[in-house]
Amino acid sequence: MREAMRGMTTRGRSFLAAAAAAGISAIVLGEKDLLRVAILLAALPLLAAAYVGRSRYKLACTRSLEPGRAPVGSSARVILRLQNMSRLPTGTLLLEDRLPYALGSRPRVVLERLGAHQASSVAYTVRADVRGRYPVGPLVIRLTDPFGLCELTRSFPSVDRLTVIPQVVPLPAVRLAGEYAGTGDSRARSVAVHGEDDAATREYRRGDDLRRVHWRSTARTGELMVRREEQPWESRATVVLDTRLDAHRGEGPTASFEWAVSAAASIAVHLRQSGYKLRLVTGTGIDVDATEIGGEGAILDTLADVKLSAAGDVSVLVEQVRRRSDGGLVIGLFGTLSVAEAEVLTGLRGNGATCIGFAIDSSTWVNMLPPDRTEADRLHGSTALALVRSGWRSVPVAHGDSLAALWPAAGRGSQGFAYRAAMAETVGR
């Protein structure tokens, strides 16, 4: 009740002031009828405060996000459902949901009177142009009585999170040539038998069919061994994202790093839909597996939060990928590289992996004087050639390039680009 009294509106305070003036006048003049008016004027705001103070504990609110994971630049719908849990109707309700600046201004919605045990839903839309995870809420409600004499603010503690993922670009179907043979397909593959073990036999287990006993292995090991059942081939791919701060240029949603993040998301979704067992590795220590159906969601959520790191190093990135190397296909999205750093990437060629690198020329994301631009182009050509000599299929990327247009080059190999890079290096000399 005390808190409700503090929420008295200007109208409510005016009623109390008028009641006090009428009461004093009634006492001075000896007018009993005027005293009755004073009591009525004082009773109205007090009753309104009691009504609002009681009803503030009788409201329930739920919030839902549609969708809970939205791409950059798209809109999401926030639905608020408010229910009056008491037997008394409410007055007009003013709803205000707290939002971070990136999602826009705070929405304010007026909800008319709610009857006893009645529920009502309101909705608004938000839009984010920057990826990330954003809190939505808490909801603040201003309760008023039907006469507008008292207003009370209530905040619901629940907070939901909207995940704004990178833009995913549909990619054309391309045959990505791999290093493994005998699969009838051009994608890099490895045999998956009972997990990561690819041996042809295993130890006998209780219940195994004795017709599957492999006697030669049994005689060699001294233990009963059985043949493994034939298992399907499995495609594997690792997406490597360069997160070094000094490797990218530009600011905001149009920076070269945002292009790389969007490309990583697009490639990950495309490969998962093509049946690949996928892994995402970044220079900030992130290592995510997407082995289950719908596992690309974990990668998209990770890419929604990934940030540039000032302490990044190519050798650390290579070591992290090799720590649990599955072979297969490796697709790297690299910012500006030096020739020495491109040579370090040779370490990812182990286990017969097929390596495809998108070499992003981040200098094209900023304006340069003609001499500086010529030097930057020469350095990028030298780096791309070093990447090719390290055993990578190199795909050059400049500002304004579309991943969907560049994707077919990932399947054609790098011989043509290697020749052009060699010619550019020769001319540069």
N, C-alpha and C positions, 0 to 999 in steps of 0.2 A: 504493500500500500504506500509506503514511503517513497519507493521508486516511482510509482504511478503519479504521486503528487508532484514529483520533480518533472514529470513529463507533461504537466499542465500547459495547454496552449494559451495563446494570447486571449482567445475568446474565454477560456476557462478562468484565467486570472481576472478578466474583466467581470465575469459573473461573481467571483468572490469579492472583488472590490465593491461592486454594486451592492452585494449582500451586506458587507460591513457598513457601507454608507447608509443603507436603509435601516439597519439595526440600530445604529447610533441615532439616526433621526427619530426612529420609533420610540427610543428611550427618552430622548429630549422632549419630544412633542407628546408623548403618552399615547401614541396611536398603535393599538393592538393589530389592526389590519395591516399596517405597514410592517409590523414585526413578522407577521405571517409571510408577507412578500419576501422579507429578508431571509427567513428560514428556507423558503422555496428556492431562492436564488443561490443560497449556499449549498443546498442539498443536491442540486443538479450536477455541478462539477464533481462533488464528492462521490456521488453515485457513479458518474462516468469514470472516475479514477478507479473505483472498486471494480467496475465492470471490465475495464481494460486490464487491470492488474490480475484479475482472475483468468481472463481469456488468454493471456500470454503463455500460459502453461498448457494450453489445450490445442496446440497446433502441431501438425506433423508435416514434414517436407521431405520429398525425395527428388533427386536430380538424375537425369540420364543424358548421355551424349550420343548423338547419331551423326557420323560414326565416332567411335572412340579413338580411331587412328585415321587422320586426315592428311592428304598430301599437301605440300606447300602450294599456296595460292588458291586452294579450294575452301569451301565453307563447311562448317559443322553446325548442327542444330542442337541447342541445349533446351531440354524440356524440364520444366519445374512443375511438380505436382504437389499441391498444398491441400491438406485435409483438416477440417475443423473437427476436433475430437470431442468437443463439449456439446451440451444441449442448448446452449445459447448461440444465437447468430452473431457473427462478427460485423464490424463496420468495414469501411473501405480500407483495403490493405495496399500499401506501396511497397513493391518488391524491388530490391537492388542487389544484383549479384556482383561480387567483387571479381575483377578480371585484371590480369597483368596488362601492361601498356601495349605489348605486342599483339594482343587480341582485340584491341579497340577500347572504346569508352565503356564505362559501366552501364549496362542496360537498366532502365527503370520501367517497371510495368505496374499499372494500377489494376488491382483485382477488386471487383465489387463485392458486395456483401455475400458471405458464405453462411448458409443455413446450418442447422444442427446436423452434425455428422456428414456434412456435404463436402465434396472434393471438387477441385477445379484445377485445370492444367493451363499453363502459359508457356510459350516458346519464344526463343530469339536465336539469331544466328551470329556466329563469330567467324572471323577469317584471319589467318596468319600467313604472312609472307616470309617468315623466318622459321626454319625447322627448330624443334625443341620439344620439351615437355612443359606444359603450362598448367598451373593450378586454376581451377574454376571454382569460385566460392571463397569464403563462406557466404551464404545468403543472408542479407539483412532485410528485415521486415519492419515496417512502421505500422503499428496498430493504432487505430483511432476509434472512438465511440461514434454512434450515429449522429451526434450533435457537433462533433469536432471540438469537444471541450478538453480532451486529454489525448495525448499521443505518446506512444511508447515504442522504443526500438528493441527488437530482438534479433540476435544473430544465431543462426544454426551452425554448429561446429563442422559439419561435414564438408569436405573438399574433394572434388573429383579432378582428374588430370586428363588433359587433352594432349595426345601425342601427335605432333606435326612431323610427318616423315618426309624425306626428300621426294622430289618429283620423280616418278617412275615412267620412263619412256619405253613404249613398245618397240621391240627389236625384231628385225626380219630373221627368218630361219636361215642359219648359215652352218655349213659343215665345218667344224673346227678340227683340223687334222691333228691327230695325236701320235704318240710314239709306240703305242702297243698294237700288236697285230693279232689276227685270228679272231676278231670279234664280229666281222661283217659290217663294221661301222667305223667312221673316221674319228670318233671321239676317243680321248684317252681313257682307258679303262684298266681296272685291276680286279682280280678275282676276290670275291668276298665269301668266305666259308666260315660260318659260325663266328662272326666278328672279324677281327683283323688277321687271324691265323689262316694262312693259305697252304698249309701242309696237306698232303694227300691222304694221310692216315692220322689216326688219333688213338688214345688208349681206350681199351674196352670198358664200357660202362654197363652196369647191371641192366638187363632188359634188351641189350643190343642183339640183333639177329646174328646167330653164329655163322650164317652163310656169308656175312660180310667180313669175316676174319681174314686179315692179310697175313698169311703164314710167313712170307719172306721177311716182312718187317718184324713179325713176332720173334723169329729166330735171331734176327740181328740185334734187337733191343733186349731180348729176354723177358719181355712183357707182352701180354696179349694185346694186339693192335687190330683195329678194324678200319675198313675203307670208309672215307667220308662220302656222303651223298653228293651228287652233282648239284651245284648251286649256280644261280644266275650271275652274270657279270654285272659289275656296278661302276657307274661313271663317277668320277671324283673331280672336284675343282676347288681351287683356293683363290679367293679374291683378295688382293693385297692393296691397301690404301695408304698412300704416302701422306703423313700428317705433319711433316716438318714445316715449321713456321716460315723459314727462309726459302722454301721451295714454291711458295704460292704468292700471288699478287692479287690486288683488287680488294674491294671492301663490300660488305653486305651480301645480299643474295646473288649478286652478279660476280662475285669473286671466283677465281680459278679453283679454289678449294671447294666451293659449292658445286661447280661443274663436276669435279671429281667425285664428290659424295653422291650426287644424283646419278652419275654414271655407274658407281659401285652398286647402288640400289637397283638400277635398271638391269645390270648384268646379273646380279644375284637372283632377282625374280625370274629373269629369262632362263637362266640355267636350272633353277629349281623346277620350273615348269617343264623343262626338257628332261627331267629325271636325274639330274646330278645330285650327288651327295656334296653339300656345299660347306665351305669354311671361310670365314672372314677374319683377316688379320690386319691390324693397323699398327702404326709406329708408336702408339701410346699404350701398348700392352694389351689391347683388346684381342681376344681370340674366341670367336663364336662359331659353334657348329649348328648346322641346320640339317638334321638328318630325318626328322619326322615330317609327316604331311603338314603343310602349313608352316614349316619351320622358317620360311623366309620372313615371317612376322618378327621373329627374334632379331634377325639381322636388320630389318627396317627400324625396329625400336632402338637398336644400338646406333645406327647411323643417324637417328634423330638427335642424339646427344654428342656425337663425336666432335672433338675440338682440335684445333691446331696445337702443336706442342713445340716450345722453343728448345727443348732438350732432345729432339728427335735425331736419329742417326741411321743411315742406310744399313750399316753393318749390324746394328741391333735388330732392325727389321728382318734382315736375312736370317739371323740367328733364331728369331722367334718363329719364322716360318719353318725352318729346318728342324726345330725342336720336336715337331710331330709331323714330319713330312709324309704325305700319303701318295706322292707322285701324282700322276694324272695331269690335269690342266692347271696352270698358274696364270692368272690374269692380273697384271699390275697396273695401277693408276698412279703415275709418278708425276710430281711437279718438276721444277727445274733441277736437273742433275748435272754434276760435273762429270768429266770423262773418267776420273778415278772412281766416283760413286757408281757409274754405269758398269765399270769393270767388276766392282764388288758384287753386283747382282748375278755374276756368273755362278755364285754359290747356290742359287736356286735351281740350277739345271740338273741337280742330282736326282737319282732314282728314275731317270728317264722321263722327267717331267717336260711337258710342252709349255713354253713360256711365251706369253703374248703381253707386250707392254704398250700402254697408251702413254706416249711421251708428251706431256702437256708443256707447251711453251708459254709459261706464265707471264713472260715479258710482254706478250701481245695483249695482256689485260690492262696495260698502262700505256700512256702516251710517251713516246721517246723522240728525241731529235734524230734526223736521218743517219748521222754517223753512229749513234748509239744503237739504232735499230739494226744497222748492217752488222755491227759487232755481235749483237744478241742473236741474230739469225745464224751467224757463222758458228757461234758457240753451241747453239742448239743442234745444228747439223752435225758437228763433231760428236756431241753427246749421243745423238741418235745412232750414228755410225758405230760408236763404241758399244752401244746397247746391242746392235745387230751382231757385232763381232763376239759379244758375250753369249751368243746363242739364243737371243730373243727375237721374236717376230715383233717388229716395232711399227707402231701406228702413230704418226705425228698428229698432235692436236693443237689448234690455234683458237683464239677467241672468236666466237661466232659459229664454230663447227658444231654440227649435230651428231650426237652419238649414233642415232639410227643410220645416218649416212656413212659414218666411219666403221660401223660394225662389220660390214662385208669384208673390209680390208683385213680383219682379224683372221679370216679363214683363207685368204689368198696367199698368206705368207709374206715375207719381207724382202724377197729378192729385188723387186722393183725399187723399193725404197732404199735398199742398201746401195744399189747402183747410183740412184740420184744423190744420196748422201755422199758417196765416194767422189762423184763428179763435183759436188759443191765444195768438198774439202780440197780437191785438186785446184779448182778455180780460186778458192780462197787463198791458196798459197801463192 
